[in-house]
Amino acid sequence: MDRYNMIINGEAVGAVGHQWAAVINPATESAISEVPQADAADVNRAVAAAATAFLSWAKTAPVERSLLLLKLADALEAKAVDLTRMESLNVGKPMKLAANGDIPFAIDNLRYFAGQARLVDGTASQEFVGGYTSVLRREPIGVVASIAPWNYPLMMAAWKIAPAVAAGNTVVIKPAPQTPLTTLMLAETALEVGFPPGVINVITGEGTSVGEPLVTHPQVRMVSFTGSTRTGQRIMALAAQKVTRVHLELGGKAPLIVFADADLEAAARGAIVGAYVNTGQDCTAATRILVERSCYAEFLARFTELSQQVRMGSPESETTDMGPLISALQRQRVHGFVERAVALGIPLHLGGGLPEGAGFFYPPTIFTGAAADSEIMQEEVFGPVVVVNAFDSEVEAIAVANGVQYGLAASVWTQEITRAWRVSQALEFGTVWVNDHLPLASEMPHGGFKASGFGKDLSRYAFEEYSIAKHVMFDLTGVAKKPWHFTAFGDAD
């Protein structure tokens, strides 16, 4: 079995404790490779390397950082076929999704932040106080600890690494223990194109043995985490002990609101993609489909028909629409939500059974008529499980949509422009799509309201997350005794 080493200080290394763990293909349940199981000693090595590298990396000219990011993007593009295969193998992601979605978007993000690296703000201001000129600088923070999820490994690594290093920070990234392989490939490629040792470090292992020592390390000045709200709360609590900056993109429970005047065919197809993309393992997945009552039956019939056409199977097949869930544990978690909903008497309209055979597969599953306060409507399932409910008014739709702890993404389907503006304004979500669900762009921010976290990925706003504003104030007078000094010392003239 192949072994993949961690990347620390520009070298491929094993764990200090010489422990290894298997990486599993979720479509076959067989082992792909082994990776080191790091502990606090490895965290210390990686952070020390990043801290040392920061001293010089922070002083590099923006153009140098930009050119290296562009070289990295080009090199990853040249490896796109291998990255696609590895991402599909490791995550159970359909090849067509990895090849046409994850990999090119990750590369685009690197190129976008290569451009942003050369746009560091340094604003010369007016004299806000007489006799003084103020200047605003944006400076890098230091060592950034990045903790990435398993649903989009390479893409999330790019989202975290690109703005951090573009702004002059160094990074220690911990990929999810289930899906470390393409992140390691990215770090290896970064070294190949000339990134200095210690700028990008990758450590592998479980959260308790790696994540917690990383978050609490005294030399880590910022933590960027994407994952569950519960884990985000734990990270905030740990980071608060040393007042470390945190950037959190957490859970979601996205509503997809369909009004009677919408193009129902477009809405049904958009709901299929929104609900089942990446086997529903997406924080922006459309899990609560709210349909105006007058078109509810028609929409449900078409959505059901299309759900039955979703092709579940081997991720290696170009015709597969939906692969497996990431693990046996995740499949049991998803099935537990379904079983509890059925036990409560919520109508199970489609799916809900455990398939036989190898792989952690789970079919498209639809509930109808669930109470707004039920678990299946309130909690993130993170699987191909949706609820389709009817509503009677715009006010009701907005209230149900907003009536959860999450606020990451939502969509509105209508052909009435005033309603589209009105409802999108009323929805408490970081991204609201109109007549589509899911697309993102490197140029526009992505992040949540409420328990979906704070801080932005993508866009100029993400670049600013990884820098600190510094005010520098210059005395213009050259006078030793200033007119205001008497307030603290001596007498007024």
C-alpha positions, 0 to 999 in steps of 0.5 A: 500500500502506498504511503503519503508523508506529511509536508513540514518545512519543505520536507516529506516526513512521517509522524514523530510517533511512527503511527500510520492510518489507512485512507479508505475508498468510500465506494469500495470500503477498501484502503487506498493508502496510509498517512501519518497520524500526527500528535502534538510533537508534529504540530510543534514541528509544523508551527515552528517551521511556519513561524520561522518562514513567516519572518521572511515570507511576510517581507516578500514583495506582493509580486513574488507571492503572486507569481508563485500562486500563478505557478502553483495554479498552472502546475495543478492544472497540468496535474488535473487528471491525477487530482481528479482521479485522487479526489474521486477515489478518496471522497467517493465523488463522481468523476464528472463533479471533480473534473468539472467542478472542484478541481477547476474552481480550486485552480481559479481561486489560486489565480484570483488570489494571485491577483489580490496579492498585488492589491494590498491596501496602503491608504494615505489619508488626510490630516484628521487631527491638525498637524498629523497625517494618518496612513492605513496599512494592511499587514499579514497576521502570522501563522494561520492554522487551517482545518479543512472538511472532507466534502471538498478537500482540494477546493477547501484547501485552496480556499484557505491557503490562497488568501492566507499566503497571498496576504503574507501569512504562512499556513499549517493546514490539517485536512480531514483525516478521511481525505488528506491526499489531494491536500498533500499533493497540493503542498508537494506541488507548491514546493516543486514550483518554488514556495519556500520551506515552511510557508505551506505545511500539511499535517495529518491525523485526528482532531483531538491529537492534531486539531486541538494542539494546533488551535491552542498553539501559542504561535498560531495567530489565526484559526480558519475552520470549515465544518460542523457548528459543534466543532466550530463552537469548540474551536472558538472556546479553545481559541478564546483562551489566548484571544486567537482570531477565528474564521468559521464556515459552519453548518447550513440548512438551506431553504429552496423557496418556490413560488407559484409563478416560478418556472417549475421545471427549472425549479425542480431541476435546480432542486435536484442539483441543490439537494443531491450534489456531492451526495448531499454533503454540502453546507449549502445543500437545498434540504428544505424545499418550500413550495407554494401550495397551489403548485405543490402537487405538480412540483412534488411529482416532478421532483420525485420523478427526477429524484428517481432518475438520479444515477447512483453508482461507482464514482469512476463512471462518467454517467454516475450522478451521485456517489457514496457518503464519506464513511460508514459512520456518516451513513449511519448518522444520515440513516439515524435522521431518517429513522427518527423522522419515520418514527415521528410519523413524518411521511416518507415519500421516497427512499430511506433504505440502506442499499446492500453491497459494498460502499457507503451509498444512500439513495435520494430520500424525500420527506413531506409535511414535516413540522417546521420545528421537527429535527429533520427540518432543523438539523443539518443531515449532510446527506441526500435527504430533503423535506418538501413542504407547502406554504400559503403565503410569502410571509410564511415562507420567509418565517419558515426559511429563517426559523433555523439556527443556520444562515449559510445559503438559500434560494428563491424561485420566482419570475416576479422581480419585486418579489425576488428582491423583497424575499432575498432581502428578508432571508437571513443567509449569507448567499441567496440565489434567485432562480438557481442554487449552488453556483459561486464565484471566486470574486464574490464572498461566501460565508454565513449568518447566525450559527453558520459562522462568520468571516468570508471565503472567496473574494476580496473579503477573504483576503482582508480576513487574513490581514490586519489593519494598522494605523500609522500616524505621522507628526508633521510639525517637528515641535517638541512640546505639542499644544495638547501635552499640558493635559498630561504634563505641565501647564498650557501656554 
